[in-house]
């Protein structure tokens, strides 16, 4: 009889060595700026032991994975690489083949240098899109597998993952966030860690079932605490009470033109294939039954701002305007309407225009009155540049400790930012790249009086709701022209499955 690795290790008093790596990207393939190797190198790649250093980052997948091993003396975590996030102005488009091969190669080469690897944890996103690599996350797992052989590989994904059967075949177990806004990264990382520990000790045999419901939806409709997705995650938790180790649903990321686009279901049990299959099919059927609720029409910038101003006039305030489809940072549609409709008492928290910002920083100081024509420089869909005149009320780097639910405790730094007072309690934040504050913390650091505002504009879909719903009486999403629209029929896909609801060829009128 062949003894298990766990039994052998226990007899020899050996330590299990678990390799940890992160290579994540949410790729918006319709954006103009490609994500090349230079963008990654200018980001925050960490190597070796620094991969495991999560101090100042708040709660993350890796911090959760580490937490599972805190009191486990017979396990050693080995940091391999954390690719961080590439430096692009807005959402990055296609990841270059070179960048993918080089970074994945750095992971596999470092794994190959280890004398012992008993398991691998991969913190991935699930919505990466790579030129000439149709299913990049599955490919990462396959390349890792070639190096480490038949050891457990646990994978965690963001809720917006686009995955299919290839991932189910590549990994031993897959775990996906259940919250949007994403508040359970630490929890899901810990879940993967617990599975790794039990698997290596011979107490658990990961058995996975997978389904692809053939439904895709805009991110703005995927909030986990509101129907229809609340029904889905409630169902996942019901199955976990029945013995499923982890029931995961990724509704997908609609803005990547990839063949595995759309929702996916991954169910992990302890050696119970029948239970896994039953659970996966039930959740699949539920998602399909909710498909029509996963889309609706939203107002554009002009009508949306008009409706917001009418609500304020009737006493409903403050209000957050979620400029949800803005994925570049330079969009001016909502700002223009606020100005044209003579709105007062507002703050637009992001207009990305690095040229104007650098010039302001070089030539001006706080207190100066400046006049600039800004925005709408990256893509024609962003609108037209807007002429603004105001007094500089903040200019320089910005640092704070995040107190909101999204990244609570994380040390945040923005290299350069400006805030202009346009008069009549109107404020415009000028940034280098797309940015959405996840709480009022950075605005307060810049000296903004939040109690004086009726409107805050955020270039965000759902994440902001974790804190901003505690400040505002209404969260009001608008749908101006943008590269992340609610109406997915406006985008030109070339790699869709023909029966993907509601935009596959089967459903197009």
N, C-alpha and C positions, 0 to 999 in steps of 0.2 A: 504493500500500500504506500503510495506517495504521500509524504507529509506536506502539509500546507506551509506556506511561507511564514505564517504566524507561529505555527508550532516550532518550526526550525529556529526562528528568531528568538522565541522564548527560551528554548533549550540553550542557545548559545549566548543568551543575555545581550542580544544585539539591539541596536537602535534602528528604527525605520527612518529612512530619509525621504522626505517629500519635497519635490521641486515645485517652486511657485513662480508663475509668470503672468504678465498682463499685456495684452495687445488688443486694444479696443478702438473702434471708430464707428461713428454713425455718419454714413456717407450719403449726402444729398446729391445724387448724380446729375440733377438738373442745374446745379450751381455752376458758375463759370470758372472757378478757381480750383485747379487740380491739386490733389494732396500728394506731393512728391516727397522724395527722401529729404530734401532740404527743409521742408516744412516740419517733418518729424524731428530732424536734428536740431532745429531751432526751438523745439518744444521742451519737454522736460523728461527725457529718457533717463531712467535709473538702472544701474547694473548691480549684480551681485547682492550683497547684504542690504544695500539701500532699497532694494525692491520691497523688503519687509518693513522698512521704516515708514510708518503711517502717521507719525507724530505731526500734528498741525493740519491733518487732512480731514478730520472729523471721522465719521463712521463710514467705512468703505467695505467692499467685498473682501479685500485682503485683511483688513483689521478683524473682520468677522471670522475668516478662516483661521487666523492666528489665535483668536479667542478660544476656538474649539480645542486647541492643543495646549492651552495655558498650564494645565495640571497633568499633562501627559509626559512623563519622564522618559518613556521609551520611543519618543518621536523627535526628529530634528527637521525643522523647516529650512530649506536652502533657497535663498533668493536667486533668481535667474535674471530676470529683466522685467521692467515696467516701462512700457513704451510711452506712457503719459498721453498727452494730446497734442497734435500737430498745431503749428502756429499759422493760422489762416485768418483772413479778415472776417468772413462769415462762415457758414457751413462749408466744409471742403467737399469738392466733387471727387471723382474717381481717384482712389488710391493707386499710385503707379505700380506697375509690376515690379519695378526695381525696388521701391520702398518695401513692398510686401516681402519679396524674396530676401532682401538684406536683413530686415528686422526678424522675420521668421528664422532666417539662417543664424542670426545671433543667438536666438533661443535654443535652436537644436544643437549648435556647436558647443554651447556652454553645458547643455545636458550631456553631450557626448564626452565632455571632460570629466564628468563625475564618475567615480569608481562604483558607486552604489546609488541606484534610484529605485525606491520601492513604490512610489506613486507620484502622480503629477497633478497639480491644480492649475487650471487655466482660467484666468479671469478675462473673458471676452465680452464683446458687446452684442454681436449678432446681426448688426445692420451695416457691416463693412462691405463695400463694393470695390472690387479690384479689377483693373484692366486685365483681361485674358484669364481671370481666375473666377469661374462662375460662382463657387460656393467657398469663399475664403476661410471662414471659421472651421468648416469641416476639413479643409485642406491643411490648416494649421495643426489640427488634431492628428491627421494622418501622418504629417511629417514628423511630429513629435513621437508618434507611435513607432515609426521606423527606427528611431534612435533608442527608445527605452524598452521596446518590446511589450510583452504581455503583463503590464502592471496597470493598476487602476488609474484611469484619467477622469477626473471630475471637472466639469465645466459649469461656470455660471454665466448667465446672460442678462442683459438689460431687458426690460419689458418690451422694447420696440424691436426685438430681434426678428429677422427674416431667416427661418431655417426650414429644412425639410428632412427627408429620410436619410440623407447622407450623414447628417450629424448624429442621428439616432444610431447609425451603424458604426460611427467613428468613436464615440465617447462611451464610457461605462455608465455615466449618470449625468443628467443635465438638470440644472436648477435655474429657474427664472424668477425675477422679481414679481411680487404681487401688488405693488403699490405704484401709483402714478398720481401725484408726485412721488418720486422714488425715495421712500423713507426706510426701506428694508434691505439695503445693500449689505449691511453688517449681518443681518439675520440670515440672508441667503448664503453669504459667504460661510457663516458658521454652520449652516445646514450641510453644505458641501464638505466641510471639515469633519463633521460628525459622521457622515457617510464614509469618508476615507478611513477614519479611525476604526469603525466597526468592520469595514470590509477587510482591512489588513489584519485584523485580529481574528478573522474567520467567523465573526458574529453576524455578518450581513452579506448577502449576495445580491448586488444591484441587478434588478430586472426591470427593463424599461419598455414602455409602450409609447407609440407616437401616432399622431393624426395631423392631417392638414385640412382644415375646414373649407379651404378655397374662398376665404372672405378677407378683404382688405379694407381698412378704414383710415380716415385722417386722424392724426394724433390728437387733435383738439377734442375728439369724441371718445377718447380712451381713458378718461379719468376713472380711477379704480373705486372711488367712493360714491360714484353716481351711476345710475343705470345708463346704458345697458351693461357696462363692464362689471359693475358691482355684482350683478347676478352671477356672472361667470366666476369671479373670485370667491364669492360666497359658496358656490358649488364646489370649487377646489377644496375649500376648508372642510366642507361636509365629508368629502371623500377621505381626507386625511384623518378625520375622526373615526372612519370605518377601517382604518388600518393601512391606507396608502402612506408611504413615507413622505412623498412630496408630489403634489399635483401642480404642474406649471402650465401657464398659458402666456404666450407672447402674441399680442394682437398684431404685431408687425410694424414696419416703418414704410409708409406708403411712398416715400419720396426717393426711393432707390429703384432704378429700372433694372431689376435682377430677376432671374428665373424662379427663385424660391420666395418671391414676394408674398406677404400675407401672414395670417395667423397660423400659429402652430401650437400643438399640445404635446407636452412631455410628462409622462407619469413614471415615477420610480417607486418600486416596491421591494420588499425583502423576499426574493425568490418566489414571487406569486404572480406568474404570468397572467393567469385568468383574471385576477383582480385588477392588474394594470390595464389589460385590454378593455375590461368592462368600464373602468373609470375613464379612460381616454375616449372611448366611443361616446359615452354619455356627455362629456364636456364638448366634444366635437358637435354633437347634435344640438346642444344648447346654443353654441355660438352660431350655428347655421340658422336656428330659429330666430335669432336676434339680429340677423343681417340687415334688415331694413331700418332698424333703430340706430345703426352705427353710422348714419349720415343724415344731414339735414342742411337746409340753406341758411347761411348767415348773411347779415347786412354788410354792404361795402363800407368804405370809409365815410363817404358823405352822409349816407342815411344813418350809419351807426353813430357818428358824432352828433347828428341832429337828434337822434333818439336819446342819447345820453344827456344832452343839454336840456331836453324836455323833462327828463326825469329829475334832474337837478333843480329845475325851475319849480317842480312840484314838491320838492323837499327830500327827494331820495338822493343821498350823498353820504360819504364819498363813494366814487365809482372807479374801478380799475378797468381800463380798456385794454383787452388782450389783442394786440396786433399779431395774431397767431401765425399768419402765413409768411411773415418776414423772416427770411433765413440768411440774409446777407448783412444786415445792419444799417445799410444806407437808405432804406425805404423812407419816403417822405409823405406818403398818402395821408396818414392820420395827422401828422404835424401840420400839413397844409390846410386840412379841414378845420383844425382847431384855430388856426390863424384866420382863415377866411370866414369862419362862423363866429368870430369875435368871442371865443371862449376865454374865460378868466380862471384864475386859481387852479393851475394845472402844472404838472411836471411831465415832460417827455423824457424818459430815462435813458434813451440811447439814440443818437444819430452818429453812425460810424462814418467819420471823414478824417482819416489820418493826415492828409495834406493840410487841411484847415487847422487841425489840432497842433501839428508840429509848427506851423507858421505862428499860431497864437502863442505857443510856448516860447518861441524864439524872440518874438517882437513885443510881447505884451506882458502885463502882470495883473494880479488881482486888483480890481477897482477901475481898470481901463474900460472904456466903451469901444466896442469893436463892431464891425459890420462885415458879414461874410455871406457868400452864396454857397450853400453846402448840400451834401447828400446826393443821392441818385447818380452816382458815378460808376458803380460796378456793373449795373445791368439796367436795360431800358424798362424792365418790369418794375423797378424800384420807384418810378414816378419821375418827376422833374425836380431839379435843384431848387431849394427854397432860400430866399434872401431873408436874413435875420439881422437885427441890430439889438445889442444888449450890453449890459455891464458884466464883466467877468467876476463871478462871486467865488469861484474856486478854480485853481489851475495847478496841476502837479500830480505827483504819485498819490495813491490812496491805499491805506491799510486799515483793516479792521478784523475783529474776531466775529465770525458769523454766529448770531444768536437764534436765527430762524431754524425751523425743522430741517430744511435742506442744507446739509453740511454743517450742522450745529457744532461749534467748537473749532471749526477750521480757520486757519490763518489765511486771510484773503489779501491779495496785493494786485493792484492795477498800476502798471508802470506810469501811465499818463492819462489824465482825464480832465475835462473842463466842465464847468456849469455856468451857464449864462442866465442872467436875469433880464428877461425881455420886457419887463414892466407889467403892471396889472397882475402881479403875483403869478407870472408865467415863467417857467424855468425849462431850460433845455440842456441836457447832458450830452456832451460831445466826447466820443470815444474813438479809439483806434480801430476797434473791431466790434462785431456783434456782441451785445452784452444785455443781460436781463437781471436786475437785482432780485435775489430770492427773499429779501426782506427789506425793510427801510434802513437797515444798518449803514450802508454806504452813503445813502442820501443824507442821513443825520450827521455823519462824519463831515460831509461837505457843508453842513450848516443849514440844511433845509428844514423848515418848520412844517412837519407833516400835518399838524392840526389845522393849518391854514388852507389846505388843498381840498378841492372838490374832485379832481381827476388825476390819476396817475396812469400813464401809458407804458405798457410793458411789451416788449417784443418776445412774447412767450406764449405757450399753449396751455399747459396745465401745471408745470412745476411750481410756478409762482403762487398757485392757490394754497399751498401748504401754509404760507404765512399771510399773504395779501388778503385772503378771505377773512382773516381776523381783523383787518383794517377797514376793508370796504363793505358797503352794504350790498353791492352788486358787482359781480365779475361779468363784464360785457365783451364777448369775443366779436371781432369784426373780421371781414374777409376781403380786404382790398386786393388788387393784383399782387401776386407774390409767388415764390417758387415752392411754397408749401400750402397750397389751397385746400379748402374743405371739399370743394368739388374736384375730385381726382380726374374727372373726365376732361379737364382743361390741360392736362399734361400729356405729352407724347411719349408713350412707352413703346419699346420695341422687343422686350423680352418676356412679356406677360404670358401666363398660362391662359389658354383661350377660354376656360371656364371659371376664371377668378371673378367673383362678385365684388363690386358692380361694374368693373371696368374692362373685363375680358371681352374678347370679340363676341362671345355668346350673348352678352348682355348689352352690347352697344346698339343703339337704335340708329 
